[in-house]
C-alpha cells in the first residue's frame, strides 16, 4: 500500500512543503524507522526529536534547515492530519508533569 507523507522543512526563509512516498503493508502505519529511512533516501539525515508532534531534527547541526515536521499521511483511505484543537484539549485534561524543586 502506498502512503504519501506530507511534511514541512523549516528553513530560515520559511517552511517548504514537500512530500515523500512509503510502501507499507495493508493497514500499517508508518513508524519511526520507516520515516527516518524515507528522509535518508531524500538526503535528509534526521532523528526523531518529538514523537507527539512528529518533529525530526537534523543529525548534522550545520544543515540549512532546523527541523522537519510531518503534517499529514495519505494512504488513499483515511487521511491523518494533526488536529491542534483536539490535541490542546487533551493536553489540558491530562495531568501535568510534576515540576522539580
Secondary structure, DSSP 4 states (H G I P E B T S, - for coil): -EEEEEEEEEETTEEEEEEEEEE--TTPPP-HHHHHHHHHHTT--EEEEETTTTEEEESSTTSSEEEEEEEEEE-SS-EEE--HHHHHHHHHHSPPPPPP-
